[in-house]
Structures are given as C-alpha cells and as structure tokens.
Amino acid sequence: MGNLTDDMTRLRGEVDALRSDRGALIQELARGASDLATTVSAMQTGFADARVAMAKKTRKEREAFVASVIREVHSLLGAFSRDRNDMARKDKTDRGDFLTEMKRQVTDLRKEMADDLTGVRLAWSGPRLGKSRPIQMKKKTEIVKTALSPVGKTVKKVLPKSKGEIRLDKKPAKAATKVKGGRK
C-alpha cells in the first residue's frame, strides 16, 4: 500500500500548495483591485480637475466670443441705420428732383398745348380786324370744386377767371361752321 499512501500524501501536498497559491492569488487580486481603485479614483480626480480648468478656460473664451458677436451686431446695426438714413435722404432728393423735372415738363406741355389751341383758334376764327393783342397765359390752373348744398343737390363752384383770359372751349360768335345738313 505504499504507493497509494505516497500518492495520497503527494496529492494532499499539492492540494495544500494550490490552496495557499489560491489564497496568495486572491490577496494579490485584492491588492491589485485596491490599487486599481486608487488609480481610477486619482484619474477621475484628475479628469474632474481638468474639466473644471477647461470649463473656466472655455467660459472665458465663450464670454469673449459672445462679446465679440454683440459688438459685431451693434456695429452692423449702426451701419445699416446709417445706410438706411443716407438712402432715405438720397431718395428724398431724387424724388424732389424728379418732381421738379416732372412739373417743368408738364408746364412745357401745357404751354405747348395752349399755344397750339391759340393757333387753332386763330386759324378757325380767321384774322381779326384791327389791332391784335397778346394773349395772356394763365400760370395757375382753375380749381373746380363740387359740394353738396344743404338740400342735397350738387352745386359747382368755379373760381373767378382773370382778366384777359381766353376761353378756348367757346367758339367766337363770328365764326360759322358748316356741318352736314347745312346748319350753322
């Protein structure tokens, strides 16, 4: 039986050696886990410190960026306002110039029309006997206003005419026209 006893003794020795190795390994793993926990805790503290430092730095950068954007917006708003005011002034003078030119053109057209009508009247009525006198041209137009009378009927008010005015819408009494059918 010597062999069996020797094998059992050797097996028991191996079991005891493995048990002590396992205890040493567990202690080693516990120390490693403790060291790892300490390292991770230190790393997390380092990350937190770095995050706080970066937050302070980026906060200052963000504040500087926002302040820069605000300055730029104020600058642009000021420029837009100045440009709008300049454009409004320029447009006002352009409109005034246009209106002045339009008035001049209308006055010229009215004078040409009055001259044409005078020529037509003279051609229609024929030469006058006696001394011809110059025709005065009106400088302002007549204003015709319509108003309601107290009864509700429409009444026309015509401003008085100036002396020497020629009514071009009336035919001279001397002029005779021939119309189809021979009526005068």
N, CA and C atoms as an extended XYZ file, in Angstrom:
552
Properties=species:S:1:pos:R:3:atomname:S:1:resname:S:1:resid:I:1 pbc="F F F"
N         0.783       -1.152        0.000 N   MET     1
C         0.000        0.000        0.000 CA  MET     1
C         0.843        1.241        0.000 C   MET     1
N         1.961        1.090       -0.072 N   GLY     2
C         2.889        2.186       -0.001 CA  GLY     2
C         2.696        3.181       -1.135 C   GLY     2
N         2.345        2.658       -2.239 N   ASN     3
C         2.168        3.544       -3.378 CA  ASN     3
C         0.949        4.430       -3.209 C   ASN     3
N        -0.097        3.881       -2.739 N   LEU     4
C        -1.338        4.629       -2.565 CA  LEU     4
C        -1.133        5.700       -1.499 C   LEU     4
N        -0.439        5.353       -0.420 N   THR     5
C        -0.201        6.316        0.645 CA  THR     5
C         0.689        7.426        0.143 C   THR     5
N         1.681        7.078       -0.606 N   ASP     6
C         2.578        8.099       -1.147 CA  ASP     6
C         1.807        9.022       -2.109 C   ASP     6
N         0.981        8.426       -2.926 N   ASP     7
C         0.206        9.232       -3.876 CA  ASP     7
C        -0.757       10.145       -3.134 C   ASP     7
N        -1.386        9.630       -2.068 N   MET     8
C        -2.339       10.441       -1.304 CA  MET     8
C        -1.590       11.554       -0.590 C   MET     8
N        -0.414       11.281       -0.076 N   THR     9
C         0.375       12.299        0.608 CA  THR     9
C         0.818       13.366       -0.384 C   THR     9
N         1.272       12.931       -1.530 N   ARG    10
C         1.702       13.869       -2.561 CA  ARG    10
C         0.516       14.692       -3.032 C   ARG    10
N        -0.645       14.086       -3.240 N   LEU    11
C        -1.855       14.775       -3.677 CA  LEU    11
C        -2.269       15.800       -2.626 C   LEU    11
N        -2.161       15.363       -1.308 N   ARG    12
C        -2.522       16.284       -0.231 CA  ARG    12
C        -1.571       17.470       -0.234 C   ARG    12
N        -0.353       17.275       -0.466 N   GLY    13
C         0.646       18.347       -0.522 CA  GLY    13
C         0.353       19.297       -1.685 C   GLY    13
N        -0.048       18.746       -2.821 N   GLU    14
C        -0.362       19.572       -3.977 CA  GLU    14
C        -1.612       20.389       -3.703 C   GLU    14
N        -2.611       19.761       -3.043 N   VAL    15
C        -3.858       20.482       -2.730 CA  VAL    15
C        -3.530       21.619       -1.781 C   VAL    15
N        -2.706       21.361       -0.736 N   ASP    16
C        -2.336       22.420        0.197 CA  ASP    16
C        -1.547       23.527       -0.511 C   ASP    16
N        -0.650       23.169       -1.434 N   ALA    17
C         0.152       24.162       -2.168 CA  ALA    17
C        -0.760       24.999       -3.060 C   ALA    17
N        -1.699       24.330       -3.738 N   LEU    18
C        -2.629       25.076       -4.612 CA  LEU    18
C        -3.531       25.985       -3.795 C   LEU    18
N        -3.952       25.481       -2.586 N   ARG    19
C        -4.800       26.289       -1.716 CA  ARG    19
C        -4.037       27.543       -1.268 C   ARG    19
N        -2.790       27.400       -0.886 N   SER    20
C        -2.005       28.553       -0.457 CA  SER    20
C        -1.727       29.474       -1.642 C   SER    20
N        -1.508       28.887       -2.823 N   ASP    21
C        -1.322       29.708       -4.032 CA  ASP    21
C        -2.600       30.486       -4.351 C   ASP    21
N        -3.727       29.784       -4.188 N   ARG    22
C        -5.013       30.449       -4.454 CA  ARG    22
C        -5.211       31.594       -3.460 C   ARG    22
N        -4.921       31.420       -2.208 N   GLY    23
C        -5.029       32.486       -1.195 CA  GLY    23
C        -4.129       33.651       -1.546 C   GLY    23
N        -2.895       33.321       -1.979 N   ALA    24
C        -1.954       34.373       -2.371 CA  ALA    24
C        -2.478       35.116       -3.598 C   ALA    24
N        -3.068       34.364       -4.541 N   LEU    25
C        -3.617       34.992       -5.754 CA  LEU    25
C        -4.786       35.896       -5.400 C   LEU    25
N        -5.666       35.429       -4.493 N   ILE    26
C        -6.814       36.242       -4.086 CA  ILE    26
C        -6.323       37.523       -3.407 C   ILE    26
N        -5.298       37.373       -2.525 N   GLN    27
C        -4.745       38.553       -1.875 CA  GLN    27
C        -4.110       39.502       -2.904 C   GLN    27
N        -3.433       38.909       -3.879 N   GLU    28
C        -2.800       39.701       -4.948 CA  GLU    28
C        -3.865       40.421       -5.758 C   GLU    28
N        -4.946       39.701       -6.087 N   LEU    29
C        -6.042       40.323       -6.853 CA  LEU    29
C        -6.721       41.424       -6.028 C   LEU    29
N        -6.883       41.195       -4.736 N   ALA    30
C        -7.495       42.205       -3.869 CA  ALA    30
C        -6.611       43.440       -3.820 C   ALA    30
N        -5.275       43.232       -3.687 N   ARG    31
C        -4.349       44.369       -3.703 CA  ARG    31
C        -4.372       45.068       -5.051 C   ARG    31
N        -4.425       44.278       -6.110 N   GLY    32
C        -4.485       44.863       -7.468 CA  GLY    32
C        -5.767       45.663       -7.659 C   GLY    32
N        -6.889       45.110       -7.176 N   ALA    33
C        -8.177       45.827       -7.283 CA  ALA    33
C        -8.139       47.099       -6.467 C   ALA    33
N        -7.521       47.014       -5.272 N   SER    34
C        -7.401       48.200       -4.426 CA  SER    34
C        -6.511       49.239       -5.092 C   SER    34
N        -5.404       48.793       -5.656 N   ASP    35
C        -4.507       49.715       -6.369 CA  ASP    35
C        -5.209       50.312       -7.593 C   ASP    35
N        -5.952       49.470       -8.301 N   LEU    36
C        -6.686       49.933       -9.487 CA  LEU    36
C        -7.764       50.944       -9.087 C   LEU    36
N        -8.456       50.680       -7.968 N   ALA    37
C        -9.476       51.619       -7.483 CA  ALA    37
C        -8.834       52.942       -7.123 C   ALA    37
N        -7.669       52.882       -6.474 N   THR    38
C        -6.947       54.103       -6.120 CA  THR    38
C        -6.516       54.854       -7.374 C   THR    38
N        -6.003       54.115       -8.354 N   THR    39
C        -5.560       54.727       -9.616 CA  THR    39
C        -6.747       55.353      -10.354 C   THR    39
N        -7.861       54.622      -10.422 N   VAL    40
C        -9.055       55.138      -11.109 CA  VAL    40
C        -9.588       56.362      -10.380 C   VAL    40
N        -9.587       56.310       -9.057 N   SER    41
C       -10.055       57.458       -8.277 CA  SER    41
C        -9.161       58.669       -8.540 C   SER    41
N        -7.861       58.455       -8.565 N   ALA    42
C        -6.920       59.548       -8.856 CA  ALA    42
C        -7.135       60.071      -10.275 C   ALA    42
N        -7.374       59.135      -11.204 N   MET    43
C        -7.611       59.530      -12.593 CA  MET    43
C        -8.899       60.354      -12.701 C   MET    43
N        -9.952       59.904      -12.005 N   GLN    44
C       -11.214       60.640      -12.030 CA  GLN    44
C       -11.047       62.029      -11.417 C   GLN    44
N       -10.267       62.096      -10.342 N   THR    45
C        -9.993       63.401       -9.742 CA  THR    45
C        -9.234       64.282      -10.728 C   THR    45
N        -8.267       63.683      -11.407 N   GLY    46
C        -7.524       64.429      -12.442 CA  GLY    46
C        -8.445       64.914      -13.562 C   GLY    46
N        -9.357       64.022      -14.015 N   PHE    47
C       -10.314       64.413      -15.050 CA  PHE    47
C       -11.217       65.541      -14.569 C   PHE    47
N       -11.679       65.421      -13.318 N   ALA    48
C       -12.560       66.465      -12.768 CA  ALA    48
C       -11.817       67.793      -12.706 C   ALA    48
N       -10.557       67.751      -12.252 N   ASP    49
C        -9.767       68.981      -12.196 CA  ASP    49
C        -9.552       69.555      -13.600 C   ASP    49
N        -9.254       68.685      -14.539 N   ALA    50
C        -9.049       69.130      -15.926 CA  ALA    50
C       -10.352       69.694      -16.502 C   ALA    50
N       -11.467       69.056      -16.192 N   ARG    51
C       -12.771       69.526      -16.679 CA  ARG    51
C       -13.084       70.905      -16.100 C   ARG    51
N       -12.816       71.090      -14.814 N   VAL    52
C       -13.055       72.394      -14.175 CA  VAL    52
C       -12.158       73.455      -14.806 C   VAL    52
N       -10.893       73.119      -15.010 N   ALA    53
C        -9.966       74.075      -15.626 CA  ALA    53
C       -10.397       74.408      -17.051 C   ALA    53
N       -10.790       73.362      -17.792 N   MET    54
C       -11.233       73.583      -19.166 CA  MET    54
C       -12.534       74.395      -19.183 C   MET    54
N       -13.438       74.154      -18.236 N   ALA    55
C       -14.691       74.906      -18.159 CA  ALA    55
C       -14.404       76.377      -17.904 C   ALA    55
N       -13.444       76.670      -16.996 N   LYS    56
C       -13.083       78.066      -16.738 CA  LYS    56
C       -12.505       78.711      -18.001 C   LYS    56
N       -11.629       77.970      -18.656 N   LYS    57
C       -10.988       78.500      -19.866 CA  LYS    57
C       -12.018       78.709      -20.976 C   LYS    57
N       -12.839       77.707      -21.211 N   THR    58
C       -13.821       77.835      -22.292 CA  THR    58
C       -14.897       78.854      -21.938 C   THR    58
N       -15.188       79.021      -20.633 N   ARG    59
C       -16.151       80.046      -20.237 CA  ARG    59
C       -15.632       81.420      -20.639 C   ARG    59
N       -14.360       81.681      -20.345 N   LYS    60
C       -13.769       82.966      -20.728 CA  LYS    60
C       -13.769       83.129      -22.251 C   LYS    60
N       -13.453       82.028      -22.961 N   GLU    61
C       -13.463       82.096      -24.428 CA  GLU    61
C       -14.872       82.332      -24.960 C   GLU    61
N       -15.875       81.649      -24.359 N   ARG    62
C       -17.267       81.850      -24.785 CA  ARG    62
C       -17.710       83.284      -24.510 C   ARG    62
N       -17.357       83.802      -23.319 N   GLU    63
C       -17.719       85.175      -22.996 CA  GLU    63
C       -17.079       86.151      -23.978 C   GLU    63
N       -15.822       85.908      -24.321 N   ALA    64
C       -15.138       86.763      -25.287 CA  ALA    64
C       -15.801       86.647      -26.660 C   ALA    64
N       -16.163       85.420      -27.051 N   PHE    65
C       -16.826       85.219      -28.346 CA  PHE    65
C       -18.182       85.919      -28.388 C   PHE    65
N       -18.988       85.751      -27.324 N   VAL    66
C       -20.308       86.381      -27.277 CA  VAL    66
C       -20.166       87.900      -27.284 C   VAL    66
N       -19.206       88.423      -26.531 N   ALA    67
C       -18.979       89.871      -26.517 CA  ALA    67
C       -18.577       90.353      -27.912 C   ALA    67
N       -17.752       89.573      -28.597 N   SER    68
C       -17.347       89.917      -29.961 CA  SER    68
C       -18.545       89.912      -30.900 C   SER    68
N       -19.403       88.896      -30.769 N   VAL    69
C       -20.604       88.817      -31.618 CA  VAL    69
C       -21.522       90.008      -31.342 C   VAL    69
N       -21.681       90.362      -30.068 N   ILE    70
C       -22.539       91.500      -29.709 CA  ILE    70
C       -21.975       92.790      -30.298 C   ILE    70
N       -20.657       92.982      -30.190 N   ARG    71
C       -20.038       94.183      -30.787 CA  ARG    71
C       -20.252       94.208      -32.292 C   ARG    71
N       -20.080       93.061      -32.925 N   GLU    72
C       -20.258       92.990      -34.384 CA  GLU    72
C       -21.701       93.293      -34.776 C   GLU    72
N       -22.665       92.751      -34.029 N   VAL    73
C       -24.080       93.003      -34.325 CA  VAL    73
C       -24.400       94.486      -34.151 C   VAL    73
N       -23.906       95.090      -33.063 N   HIS    74
C       -24.136       96.520      -32.852 CA  HIS    74
C       -23.507       97.342      -33.972 C   HIS    74
N       -22.322       96.944      -34.383 N   SER    75
C       -21.654       97.639      -35.488 CA  SER    75
C       -22.474       97.530      -36.774 C   SER    75
N       -22.953       96.316      -37.060 N   LEU    76
C       -23.762       96.118      -38.273 CA  LEU    76
C       -25.070       96.905      -38.198 C   LEU    76
N       -25.721       96.890      -37.028 N   LEU    77
C       -26.964       97.644      -36.881 CA  LEU    77
C       -26.721       99.135      -37.092 C   LEU    77
N       -25.623       99.650      -36.547 N   GLY    78
C       -25.283      101.055      -36.753 CA  GLY    78
C       -25.039      101.358      -38.226 C   GLY    78
N       -24.306      100.466      -38.888 N   ALA    79
C       -24.035      100.665      -40.320 CA  ALA    79
C       -25.329      100.599      -41.121 C   ALA    79
N       -26.210       99.636      -40.798 N   PHE    80
C       -27.489       99.539      -41.501 CA  PHE    80
C       -28.308      100.805      -41.300 C   PHE    80
N       -28.314      101.313      -40.077 N   SER    81
C       -29.079      102.519      -39.775 CA  SER    81
C       -28.529      103.712      -40.550 C   SER    81
N       -27.210      103.872      -40.544 N   ARG    82
C       -26.601      104.975      -41.304 CA  ARG    82
C       -26.899      104.835      -42.789 C   ARG    82
N       -26.747      103.624      -43.325 N   ASP    83
C       -27.019      103.407      -44.749 CA  ASP    83
C       -28.472      103.692      -45.082 C   ASP    83
N       -29.394      103.247      -44.213 N   ARG    84
C       -30.818      103.483      -44.441 CA  ARG    84
C       -31.123      104.977      -44.420 C   ARG    84
N       -30.531      105.716      -43.457 N   ASN    85
C       -30.745      107.161      -43.392 CA  ASN    85
C       -30.165      107.869      -44.612 C   ASN    85
N       -28.961      107.450      -45.021 N   ASP    86
C       -28.359      108.037      -46.227 CA  ASP    86
C       -29.223      107.762      -47.450 C   ASP    86
N       -29.703      106.536      -47.561 N   MET    87
C       -30.540      106.175      -48.699 CA  MET    87
C       -31.852      106.960      -48.675 C   MET    87
N       -32.415      107.150      -47.484 N   ALA    88
C       -33.665      107.913      -47.374 CA  ALA    88
C       -33.443      109.359      -47.806 C   ALA    88
N       -32.327      109.960      -47.356 N   ARG    89
C       -32.023      111.338      -47.777 CA  ARG    89
C       -31.823      111.411      -49.284 C   ARG    89
N       -31.079      110.472      -49.833 N   LYS    90
C       -30.814      110.478      -51.275 CA  LYS    90
C       -32.116      110.274      -52.051 C   LYS    90
N       -32.942      109.330      -51.590 N   ASP    91
C       -34.217      109.094      -52.270 CA  ASP    91
C       -35.111      110.318      -52.203 C   ASP    91
N       -35.085      111.022      -51.073 N   LYS    92
C       -35.912      112.222      -50.930 CA  LYS    92
C       -35.469      113.287      -51.932 C   LYS    92
N       -34.159      113.496      -52.046 N   THR    93
C       -33.682      114.492      -53.017 CA  THR    93
C       -33.956      114.029      -54.443 C   THR    93
N       -33.805      112.730      -54.700 N   ASP    94
C       -34.103      112.213      -56.044 CA  ASP    94
C       -35.577      112.399      -56.385 C   ASP    94
N       -36.453      112.115      -55.418 N   ARG    95
C       -37.892      112.311      -55.659 CA  ARG    95
C       -38.207      113.775      -55.885 C   ARG    95
N       -37.554      114.661      -55.097 N   GLY    96
C       -37.757      116.099      -55.281 CA  GLY    96
C       -37.296      116.544      -56.653 C   GLY    96
N       -36.120      116.058      -57.071 N   ASP    97
C       -35.614      116.394      -58.414 CA  ASP    97
C       -36.553      115.861      -59.490 C   ASP    97
N       -37.024      114.638      -59.305 N   PHE    98
C       -37.944      114.052      -60.283 CA  PHE    98
C       -39.229      114.870      -60.364 C   PHE    98
N       -39.757      115.259      -59.208 N   LEU    99
C       -40.992      116.028      -59.171 CA  LEU    99
C       -40.792      117.392      -59.820 C   LEU    99
N       -39.668      118.029      -59.552 N   THR   100
C       -39.381      119.322      -60.177 CA  THR   100
C       -39.305      119.174      -61.690 C   THR   100
N       -38.616      118.148      -62.149 N   GLU   101
C       -38.500      117.916      -63.594 CA  GLU   101
C       -39.864      117.596      -64.209 C   GLU   101
N       -40.662      116.789      -63.480 N   MET   102
C       -41.997      116.446      -63.979 CA  MET   102
C       -42.857      117.702      -64.077 C   MET   102
N       -42.790      118.589      -63.068 N   LYS   103
C       -43.550      119.838      -63.112 CA  LYS   103
C       -43.119      120.694      -64.294 C   LYS   103
N       -41.796      120.750      -64.521 N   ARG   104
C       -41.290      121.537      -65.647 CA  ARG   104
C       -41.802      120.975      -66.969 C   ARG   104
N       -41.773      119.656      -67.105 N   GLN   105
C       -42.252      119.039      -68.343 CA  GLN   105
C       -43.743      119.268      -68.533 C   GLN   105
N       -44.516      119.139      -67.455 N   VAL   106
C       -45.960      119.360      -67.560 CA  VAL   106
C       -46.236      120.812      -67.922 C   VAL   106
N       -45.501      121.745      -67.313 N   THR   107
C       -45.674      123.162      -67.637 CA  THR   107
C       -45.353      123.408      -69.104 C   THR   107
N       -44.257      122.825      -69.589 N   ASP   108
C       -43.904      122.968      -71.009 CA  ASP   108
C       -44.993      122.382      -71.904 C   ASP   108
N       -45.508      121.206      -71.553 N   LEU   109
C       -46.571      120.587      -72.357 CA  LEU   109
C       -47.830      121.434      -72.338 C   LEU   109
N       -48.178      121.997      -71.183 N   ARG   110
C       -49.365      122.858      -71.098 CA  ARG   110
C       -49.187      124.106      -71.938 C   ARG   110
N       -47.979      124.683      -71.900 N   LYS   111
C       -47.719      125.882      -72.701 CA  LYS   111
C       -47.817      125.541      -74.190 C   LYS   111
N       -47.227      124.407      -74.579 N   GLU   112
C       -47.325      123.991      -75.983 CA  GLU   112
C       -48.773      123.770      -76.380 C   GLU   112
N       -49.552      123.131      -75.510 N   MET   113
C       -50.964      122.883      -75.806 CA  MET   113
C       -51.722      124.200      -75.912 C   MET   113
N       -51.443      125.139      -74.995 N   ALA   114
C       -52.113      126.444      -75.053 CA  ALA   114
C       -51.737      127.174      -76.336 C   ALA   114
N       -50.472      127.110      -76.715 N   ASP   115
C       -50.035      127.741      -77.967 CA  ASP   115
C       -50.721      127.090      -79.164 C   ASP   115
N       -50.820      125.747      -79.140 N   ASP   116
C       -51.499      125.049      -80.236 CA  ASP   116
C       -52.966      125.447      -80.302 C   ASP   116
N       -53.621      125.511      -79.149 N   LEU   117
C       -55.036      125.890      -79.131 CA  LEU   117
C       -55.231      127.333      -79.583 C   LEU   117
N       -54.296      128.198      -79.203 N   THR   118
C       -54.369      129.588      -79.668 CA  THR   118
C       -54.219      129.632      -81.176 C   THR   118
N       -53.288      128.864      -81.701 N   GLY   119
C       -53.110      128.811      -83.155 CA  GLY   119
C       -54.348      128.256      -83.840 C   GLY   119
N       -54.957      127.235      -83.247 N   VAL   120
C       -56.176      126.665      -83.818 CA  VAL   120
C       -57.294      127.707      -83.792 C   VAL   120
N       -57.419      128.429      -82.662 N   ARG   121
C       -58.455      129.442      -82.545 CA  ARG   121
C       -58.253      130.537      -83.580 C   ARG   121
N       -57.016      130.948      -83.735 N   LEU   122
C       -56.741      131.990      -84.722 CA  LEU   122
C       -57.004      131.475      -86.139 C   LEU   122
N       -56.633      130.237      -86.390 N   ALA   123
C       -56.873      129.665      -87.718 CA  ALA   123
C       -58.371      129.489      -87.944 C   ALA   123
N       -59.112      129.153      -86.932 N   TRP   124
C       -60.546      128.900      -87.036 CA  TRP   124
C       -61.321      130.196      -87.230 C   TRP   124
N       -60.960      131.212      -86.429 N   SER   125
C       -61.722      132.459      -86.500 CA  SER   125
C       -61.236      133.381      -87.590 C   SER   125
N       -60.106      133.106      -88.133 N   GLY   126
C       -59.587      133.950      -89.191 CA  GLY   126
C       -58.860      135.147      -88.608 C   GLY   126
N       -58.271      135.970      -89.501 N   PRO   127
C       -57.545      137.139      -88.995 CA  PRO   127
C       -58.543      138.149      -88.416 C   PRO   127
N       -58.183      138.820      -87.370 N   ARG   128
C       -59.029      139.826      -86.743 CA  ARG   128
C       -58.825      141.167      -87.430 C   ARG   128
N       -59.865      141.898      -87.438 N   LEU   129
C       -59.742      143.259      -87.948 CA  LEU   129
C       -59.278      144.130      -86.793 C   LEU   129
N       -58.404      144.939      -87.040 N   GLY   130
C       -57.940      145.828      -86.000 CA  GLY   130
C       -56.649      145.311      -85.386 C   GLY   130
N       -56.341      145.946      -84.300 N   LYS   131
C       -55.088      145.639      -83.642 CA  LYS   131
C       -55.210      144.332      -82.851 C   LYS   131
N       -54.247      143.455      -83.053 N   SER   132
C       -54.268      142.209      -82.284 CA  SER   132
C       -53.535      142.439      -80.970 C   SER   132
N       -54.009      141.806      -79.941 N   ARG   133
C       -53.363      141.968      -78.649 CA  ARG   133
C       -52.792      140.612      -78.221 C   ARG   133
N       -51.746      140.669      -77.428 N   PRO   134
C       -51.148      139.393      -76.991 CA  PRO   134
C       -52.095      138.660      -76.054 C   PRO   134
N       -52.027      137.370      -76.128 N   ILE   135
C       -52.874      136.520      -75.278 CA  ILE   135
C       -52.102      136.205      -74.014 C   ILE   135
N       -52.765      136.450      -72.890 N   GLN   136
C       -52.117      136.159      -71.619 CA  GLN   136
C       -52.354      134.689      -71.272 C   GLN   136
N       -51.278      134.045      -70.827 N   MET   137
C       -51.391      132.644      -70.432 CA  MET   137
C       -51.532      132.593      -68.911 C   MET   137
N       -52.400      131.712      -68.469 N   LYS   138
C       -52.576      131.540      -67.032 CA  LYS   138
C       -51.390      130.769      -66.474 C   LYS   138
N       -50.983      131.139      -65.273 N   LYS   139
C       -49.881      130.433      -64.630 CA  LYS   139
C       -50.379      129.334      -63.713 C   LYS   139
N       -51.601      129.515      -63.181 N   LYS   140
C       -52.156      128.506      -62.276 CA  LYS   140
C       -53.437      127.964      -62.888 C   LYS   140
N       -53.735      126.717      -62.571 N   THR   141
C       -54.944      126.108      -63.091 CA  THR   141
C       -56.137      126.513      -62.248 C   THR   141
N       -57.307      126.483      -62.867 N   GLU   142
C       -58.537      126.742      -62.130 CA  GLU   142
C       -58.892      125.503      -61.335 C   GLU   142
N       -59.444      125.707      -60.170 N   ILE   143
C       -59.868      124.586      -59.338 CA  ILE   143
C       -61.386      124.588      -59.331 C   ILE   143
N       -61.946      123.496      -59.719 N   VAL   144
C       -63.393      123.354      -59.723 CA  VAL   144
C       -63.745      122.413      -58.590 C   VAL   144
N       -64.577      122.916      -57.695 N   LYS   145
C       -64.960      122.093      -56.550 CA  LYS   145
C       -66.445      121.803      -56.644 C   LYS   145
N       -66.808      120.602      -56.255 N   THR   146
C       -68.226      120.276      -56.163 CA  THR   146
C       -68.546      120.084      -54.704 C   THR   146
N       -69.682      120.624      -54.314 N   ALA   147
C       -70.080      120.493      -52.921 CA  ALA   147
C       -71.573      120.214      -52.876 C   ALA   147
N       -72.008      119.645      -51.812 N   LEU   148
C       -73.428      119.371      -51.642 CA  LEU   148
C       -74.085      120.580      -50.993 C   LEU   148
N       -75.191      121.006      -51.563 N   SER   149
C       -75.943      122.096      -50.940 CA  SER   149
C       -76.704      121.520      -49.759 C   SER   149
N       -77.239      122.382      -48.898 N   PRO   150
C       -77.970      121.868      -47.738 CA  PRO   150
C       -79.122      120.964      -48.128 C   PRO   150
N       -79.693      121.156      -49.325 N   VAL   151
C       -80.818      120.333      -49.759 CA  VAL   151
C       -80.323      118.981      -50.240 C   VAL   151
N       -79.052      118.879      -50.598 N   GLY   152
C       -78.500      117.606      -51.056 CA  GLY   152
C       -78.213      117.606      -52.544 C   GLY   152
N       -78.427      118.760      -53.234 N   LYS   153
C       -78.136      118.831      -54.666 CA  LYS   153
C       -76.675      119.223      -54.864 C   LYS   153
N       -76.101      118.778      -55.957 N   THR   154
C       -74.711      119.094      -56.240 CA  THR   154
C       -74.632      120.486      -56.835 C   THR   154
N       -73.695      121.283      -56.320 N   VAL   155
C       -73.500      122.653      -56.794 CA  VAL   155
C       -72.044      122.756      -57.217 C   VAL   155
N       -71.794      123.348      -58.390 N   LYS   156
C       -70.424      123.531      -58.859 CA  LYS   156
C       -69.984      124.936      -58.520 C   LYS   156
N       -68.766      125.041      -57.959 N   LYS   157
C       -68.190      126.343      -57.662 CA  LYS   157
C       -66.977      126.497      -58.551 C   LYS   157
N       -66.958      127.557      -59.326 N   VAL   158
C       -65.836      127.810      -60.219 CA  VAL   158
C       -65.169      129.082      -59.741 C   VAL   158
N       -63.860      129.053      -59.652 N   LEU   159
C       -63.135      130.228      -59.225 CA  LEU   159
C       -63.222      131.295      -60.306 C   LEU   159
N       -63.174      132.560      -59.924 N   PRO   160
C       -63.271      133.632      -60.925 CA  PRO   160
C       -62.088      133.588      -61.869 C   PRO   160
N       -62.345      134.012      -63.114 N   LYS   161
C       -61.313      133.999      -64.139 CA  LYS   161
C       -60.569      135.324      -64.111 C   LYS   161
N       -59.306      135.274      -64.513 N   SER   162
C       -58.535      136.513      -64.558 CA  SER   162
C       -58.880      137.279      -65.826 C   SER   162
N       -58.609      138.593      -65.809 N   LYS   163
C       -58.901      139.433      -66.972 CA  LYS   163
C       -58.012      139.021      -68.123 C   LYS   163
N       -58.547      139.125      -69.277 N   GLY   164
C       -57.766      138.829      -70.469 CA  GLY   164
C       -57.671      137.354      -70.765 C   GLY   164
N       -58.389      136.546      -70.052 N   GLU   165
C       -58.324      135.105      -70.280 CA  GLU   165
C       -59.188      134.761      -71.482 C   GLU   165
N       -58.713      133.841      -72.254 N   ILE   166
C       -59.455      133.410      -73.429 CA  ILE   166
C       -60.033      132.050      -73.136 C   ILE   166
N       -61.326      131.921      -73.359 N   ARG   167
C       -61.988      130.637      -73.168 CA  ARG   167
C       -61.875      129.882      -74.480 C   ARG   167
N       -61.068      128.860      -74.503 N   LEU   168
C       -60.833      128.133      -75.737 CA  LEU   168
C       -61.916      127.098      -75.992 C   LEU   168
N       -62.770      126.845      -74.998 N   ASP   169
C       -63.814      125.860      -75.204 CA  ASP   169
C       -65.059      126.493      -75.859 C   ASP   169
N       -65.091      127.805      -76.001 N   LYS   170
C       -66.201      128.511      -76.645 CA  LYS   170
C       -65.763      128.970      -78.023 C   LYS   170
N       -66.644      128.877      -78.983 N   LYS   171
C       -66.328      129.359      -80.326 CA  LYS   171
C       -66.609      130.855      -80.377 C   LYS   171
N       -65.813      131.587      -81.117 N   PRO   172
C       -66.114      133.006      -81.271 CA  PRO   172
C       -67.474      133.177      -81.964 C   PRO   172
N       -68.158      134.254      -81.626 N   ALA   173
C       -69.505      134.478      -82.170 CA  ALA   173
C       -69.468      134.661      -83.679 C   ALA   173
N       -68.407      135.183      -84.208 N   LYS   174
C       -68.323      135.465      -85.634 CA  LYS   174
C       -68.075      134.210      -86.457 C   LYS   174
N       -67.530      133.185      -85.827 N   ALA   175
C       -67.160      132.004      -86.592 CA  ALA   175
C       -68.388      131.191      -86.943 C   ALA   175
N       -68.468      130.831      -88.194 N   ALA   176
C       -69.595      129.998      -88.654 CA  ALA   176
C       -69.022      128.685      -89.115 C   ALA   176
N       -69.704      127.620      -88.794 N   THR   177
C       -69.220      126.313      -89.206 CA  THR   177
C       -70.259      125.668      -90.089 C   THR   177
N       -69.775      124.930      -91.009 N   LYS   178
C       -70.673      124.188      -91.857 CA  LYS   178
C       -70.641      122.738      -91.422 C   LYS   178
N       -71.807      122.264      -91.128 N   VAL   179
C       -71.939      120.885      -90.684 CA  VAL   179
C       -72.817      120.190      -91.690 C   VAL   179
N       -72.727      118.894      -91.708 N   LYS   180
C       -73.552      118.129      -92.628 CA  LYS   180
C       -74.991      118.527      -92.432 C   LYS   180
N       -75.662      118.850      -93.451 N   GLY   181
C       -77.053      119.281      -93.358 CA  GLY   181
C       -77.162      120.793      -93.432 C   GLY   181
N       -76.033      121.508      -93.475 N   GLY   182
C       -76.058      122.941      -93.700 CA  GLY   182
C       -76.420      123.746      -92.460 C   GLY   182
N       -76.345      123.216      -91.285 N   ARG   183
C       -76.679      124.005      -90.112 CA  ARG   183
C       -75.493      124.821      -89.668 C   ARG   183
N       -75.821      125.982      -89.073 N   LYS   184
C       -74.765      126.862      -88.576 CA  LYS   184
C       -74.670      126.755      -87.116 C   LYS   184
